[in-house]
Amino acid sequence: MEPESAMLRIGELSRRLGVSAHVLRAWERRYGVLRPARSEGGYRLYSEADEHRIRVMQQHLARGLSAAEAAQASLRQASASPDSSVAVETLARALEGFDEPSAQDVLDRLLTDFTPETVLRDVVLPYLHELGERWDRGEATVAHEHFATNVVRSRVAALGRGWGRGVGPRALLACPPGELHDIALLAFGVVLYRNGWRVDFLGAATPTPDLIRTAEADPPRFVVLSSPDPARFAGLEPELRRLAGIAPLALGGRGATSKVARDVGARLLAGDPVTEAERLLTST
């Protein structure tokens, strides 16, 4: 789905994607894979949807497709997006009714019709965000939040079954101490796994000494910590710096700030988990 506004100049888009501005303009002209808006000053401005189409195109290129074939595949995938508001509402209705079979049917249909990346980014994660906001306002009970989270988490985890096998680069994923919400991190790992990475998932509330020992025993390509709560990263700077000295470190979730990332020498994953995983894939 196209966002309401386009914000990136061609130079910033080029930097994010690792593709020269010349090549991006050629892909825009030849294949229509970029759909810029115009600023009042006449500059082309690109959206996150444009960025996502190029990242999908890059994935197809890496699998051996020609540029034309990769662009066509990316455009087909972009056009096959669910009506997210309807899908989120349908999933919410089933889960709010404690109707696990109906919720599974909704997810089955979505995963049959669309890629896991699309379902996670456009339906599952927005639903969980909406559920969290309703819980904060007192509009959802603890029972509802626990039920819905457990149903969704089991489906997301199933998408990563066997993700520790293979010979691809390895990522070590964990939530910091006290953080129990790990579905966004699961989604991040699923995207890496579907692109050939191996994933060691330590999950919720991982003690930092255990995380450090695991990283030291077999340094991964990346260590990723995620939390929606800034308090979970507070006071961890010495341990995070030590982790960053073992392997490249990335911090994600709304709790990760540019200041903490900068202070400990980590990469900040500021966007949604699916998009950030795709960015990581094209930058390593």
C-alpha positions in Angstrom: 0.0 0.0 0.0 1.2 3.4 -0.9 1.8 5.8 2.0 0.0 9.2 1.8 3.2 11.1 1.3 6.5 10.6 -0.4 9.5 12.0 1.5 12.9 10.7 0.2 15.1 12.5 -2.4 16.9 10.2 -4.9 20.2 10.6 -3.0 18.8 9.3 0.3 17.0 6.5 -1.5 20.2 5.5 -3.2 22.1 5.5 0.1 19.5 3.3 1.8 19.4 0.8 -1.0 23.1 0.7 -1.9 22.1 1.3 -5.6 23.4 4.3 -7.5 21.0 7.1 -8.4 21.7 6.5 -12.1 20.6 2.9 -11.8 17.5 3.8 -9.9 16.5 6.4 -12.5 17.0 3.7 -15.2 14.8 1.3 -13.3 12.2 4.0 -12.9 12.2 4.9 -16.6 12.4 1.3 -18.0 10.2 -0.7 -15.6 8.0 1.7 -13.6 9.2 0.2 -10.4 9.5 3.7 -8.8 6.5 6.1 -8.6 7.8 9.4 -7.3 5.8 12.4 -6.4 7.0 16.0 -7.1 7.8 18.6 -4.5 6.8 22.2 -4.9 10.3 22.8 -6.2 10.0 20.1 -8.8 12.2 17.5 -7.1 11.2 13.8 -7.3 10.3 12.5 -3.8 10.1 8.7 -3.1 8.0 6.8 -0.6 8.7 3.8 1.6 6.6 1.8 -0.9 9.1 2.7 -3.6 11.9 1.6 -1.3 10.2 -1.6 -0.6 9.6 -2.4 -4.3 13.3 -1.9 -5.0 14.3 -4.2 -2.0 12.0 -6.9 -3.4 13.5 -6.4 -6.8 17.0 -6.8 -5.3 16.0 -10.1 -3.7 14.8 -11.4 -7.1 18.0 -10.2 -8.7 20.0 -12.1 -6.1 18.1 -15.2 -7.0 19.2 -14.9 -10.6 16.4 -13.1 -12.4 17.2 -10.4 -15.0 16.4 -6.8 -14.1 13.3 -6.8 -16.2 12.1 -10.1 -14.6 12.9 -8.9 -11.1 11.1 -5.6 -11.7 8.0 -7.4 -13.0 8.0 -9.8 -10.0 8.3 -6.9 -7.6 5.4 -5.0 -9.2 3.2 -8.2 -9.1 4.0 -8.7 -5.5 3.3 -5.0 -4.7 -0.1 -5.2 -6.5 -1.0 -8.3 -4.5 -1.4 -6.6 -1.1 -4.3 -7.3 1.2 -6.8 -4.6 2.1 -5.0 -4.3 5.5 -7.8 -2.4 7.3 -10.3 -5.2 6.4 -7.9 -8.0 7.2 -6.9 -6.4 10.5 -10.6 -6.0 11.4 -11.4 -9.6 10.5 -8.5 -11.0 12.5 -9.4 -8.7 15.5 -13.0 -9.8 15.4 -12.1 -13.5 15.6 -9.5 -13.0 18.3 -11.7 -10.7 20.4 -14.3 -13.4 20.3 -11.8 -16.0 21.6 -12.4 -17.9 18.3 -9.1 -19.5 17.7 -10.3 -21.7 14.7 -11.6 -18.6 12.9 -8.4 -16.6 13.6 -6.4 -19.5 12.1 -8.6 -19.6 9.1 -8.0 -15.9 8.5 -4.3 -16.3 8.8 -4.4 -19.4 6.5 -6.2 -17.4 3.8 -3.8 -14.5 4.1 -0.7 -16.7 3.9 -2.1 -18.6 0.9 -2.8 -15.4 -1.0 0.2 -13.2 0.0 3.8 -13.6 1.0 4.6 -13.9 4.7 6.4 -10.6 4.6 3.3 -8.9 3.3 1.0 -10.5 5.9 3.4 -9.7 8.7 3.9 -6.0 7.7 0.4 -5.2 6.6 -1.8 -7.2 8.9 -0.2 -9.0 11.9 2.1 -6.2 13.2 -0.5 -3.5 12.7 -3.1 -5.6 14.5 -0.7 -6.2 17.5 0.1 -2.4 17.6 -3.6 -1.6 17.6 -4.2 -4.3 20.3 -1.4 -2.8 22.5 -2.9 0.7 22.2 -6.4 -0.6 23.2 -4.8 -2.4 26.2 -3.1 0.8 27.2 -6.5 2.6 27.1 -8.2 -0.1 29.1 -10.3 -1.3 26.2 -8.8 -4.8 26.0 -8.6 -7.2 29.0 -5.5 -9.1 30.0 -7.2 -12.3 29.0 -7.9 -10.9 25.5 -4.3 -9.6 25.1 -2.8 -12.9 26.3 -5.1 -15.0 24.1 -4.6 -13.0 20.9 -0.8 -12.7 21.5 -0.4 -16.5 22.0 -2.4 -17.3 18.9 -0.5 -14.9 16.7 2.9 -15.7 18.2 2.5 -19.4 17.5 1.8 -18.7 13.8 4.7 -16.3 13.4 7.0 -18.8 15.1 5.9 -21.6 12.8 7.1 -19.5 9.8 10.6 -19.8 11.3 10.6 -23.5 11.8 14.0 -24.9 11.1 15.6 -21.5 10.8 18.8 -22.6 12.5 19.8 -24.9 9.7 21.8 -24.1 6.6 25.1 -22.4 5.8 24.0 -18.8 5.4 25.0 -15.9 7.6 23.8 -16.2 11.2 21.9 -13.7 13.3 21.6 -13.8 17.1 18.2 -12.3 18.2 17.1 -11.5 21.7 15.0 -9.2 23.9 16.8 -7.4 26.7 16.1 -8.3 30.4 12.5 -7.7 31.4 11.1 -7.5 27.9 8.4 -10.1 27.3 7.1 -9.0 23.9 9.1 -10.8 21.2 6.7 -11.1 18.2 8.2 -8.2 16.3 11.7 -9.8 16.8 10.2 -13.1 15.5 8.9 -11.4 12.4 12.4 -9.9 11.9 14.0 -13.3 12.1 11.4 -14.8 9.7 12.4 -12.3 7.0 16.1 -13.1 7.4 15.4 -16.9 7.4 13.3 -16.6 4.2 16.4 -15.0 2.6 18.8 -17.7 3.5 20.0 -16.6 6.9 20.3 -18.8 10.0 18.7 -17.6 13.1 19.5 -18.2 16.7 16.5 -16.9 18.6 17.0 -16.4 22.4 13.6 -14.7 22.8 12.1 -12.7 25.6 13.9 -11.4 28.7 17.4 -12.7 27.9 20.0 -12.0 30.6 22.8 -10.0 29.0 25.6 -12.2 30.5 24.0 -15.2 28.7 23.7 -13.2 25.5 27.3 -12.2 25.7 28.5 -15.7 26.3 26.5 -17.0 23.4 27.9 -14.4 21.1 31.5 -15.0 22.2 31.2 -18.8 21.7 30.3 -18.4 18.0 30.3 -14.7 16.9 27.3 -14.2 14.5 27.1 -11.8 11.5 24.7 -9.7 13.6 23.3 -9.4 17.1 19.9 -7.8 17.3 18.1 -6.7 20.5 14.5 -5.4 20.4 12.1 -3.8 22.8 9.2 -1.3 22.6 10.2 0.1 26.0 13.2 2.5 26.4 13.5 1.5 30.0 14.6 -2.0 28.9 17.8 -0.5 27.4 18.5 1.8 30.3 21.7 0.9 32.2 22.8 -1.7 29.7 25.4 0.5 28.0 28.5 -1.4 29.2 27.0 -4.8 28.2 25.9 -3.4 24.8 29.3 -2.0 24.1 30.8 -5.3 24.9 28.4 -7.0 22.5 29.2 -4.5 19.8 32.8 -5.5 20.2 32.0 -9.1 19.6 29.8 -8.7 16.5 27.9 -5.9 14.8 25.0 -4.9 17.0 21.6 -3.6 16.0 18.9 -2.2 18.3 15.3 -2.2 17.3 11.8 -1.5 18.5 10.3 1.8 19.7 12.4 1.5 22.8 15.7 1.8 20.8 16.8 5.4 20.4 19.5 7.0 18.2 21.3 8.2 21.3 21.6 4.7 22.9 22.6 3.2 19.5 25.2 5.9 18.9 26.6 5.7 22.5 27.2 1.9 22.3 28.3 1.7 18.6 25.1 0.0 17.4 23.0 0.2 14.3 19.5 1.7 14.9 16.6 -0.2 13.3 14.0 2.6 13.4 11.4 1.2 11.0 9.0 -1.8 11.2 10.7 -5.2 11.6 10.0 -6.5 8.1 11.3 -3.4 6.4 14.4 -3.2 8.7 15.2 -6.9 8.0 15.0 -6.2 4.3 17.3 -3.2 4.7 19.8 -5.4 6.6 19.7 -8.0 3.9 20.7 -5.4 1.2 23.4 -3.8 3.4 25.4 -6.9 4.3 
